């Protein structure tokens, strides 16, 4: 499993920001709105994934299950 730490999250957010810069070039407003919503959903998912990874790591440290 890939370590999902703060560096991973920052890299993911930077990738989303780069793709978001090109959304304003799309002419169709419905498509633009859909793409913006998808990128926002992806960002929330990345944050949730990072938090869950941190929770698992803390739980493993407490229980002494070092990998």
C-alpha positions in Angstrom: 0.0 0.0 0.0 1.3 3.4 -0.9 2.1 5.7 2.0 -0.4 8.5 2.0 1.3 11.3 3.9 1.3 15.0 3.7 3.8 15.0 0.8 1.5 12.6 -1.2 -1.5 14.9 -0.5 0.3 18.1 -1.5 1.4 16.4 -4.8 -2.1 15.3 -5.5 -3.5 18.8 -4.8 -0.9 20.3 -7.1 -1.9 17.9 -9.8 -5.6 18.9 -9.3 -4.7 22.6 -9.5 -2.8 22.1 -12.7 -5.8 20.4 -14.3 -8.2 23.0 -12.9 -6.3 25.8 -14.7 -7.4 24.3 -18.1 -11.1 24.0 -17.1 -11.7 27.7 -17.9 -10.9 27.1 -21.5 -13.9 24.8 -22.0 -16.8 26.6 -23.7 -19.7 24.5 -22.5 -20.8 25.7 -19.0 -22.4 22.4 -18.0 -19.2 20.5 -18.8 -17.1 23.1 -17.0 -19.2 22.8 -13.9 -19.1 19.0 -14.1 -15.3 19.0 -14.4 -14.9 21.4 -11.5 -17.1 19.3 -9.3 -15.2 16.1 -10.3 -11.9 17.8 -9.4 -13.3 19.0 -6.0 -14.6 15.5 -5.3 -11.2 14.1 -6.1 -9.5 16.5 -3.7 -11.9 15.6 -0.9 -11.3 11.9 -1.6 -7.5 12.5 -1.4 -7.8 14.3 1.9 -10.1 11.5 3.3 -7.6 8.9 2.1 -4.7 10.7 3.8 -6.7 10.9 7.1 -7.6 7.3 7.0 -4.0 6.3 6.3 -2.9 8.4 9.3 -5.6 6.8 11.5 -4.4 3.3 10.5 -0.8 4.2 11.2 -1.7 5.6 14.7 -3.7 2.5 15.4 -0.8 0.2 14.4 1.6 2.2 16.5 -0.7 2.0 19.5 -1.2 -1.7 19.1 2.5 -2.4 18.3 1.9 -3.8 14.9 4.9 -2.2 13.1 5.2 -3.3 9.5 
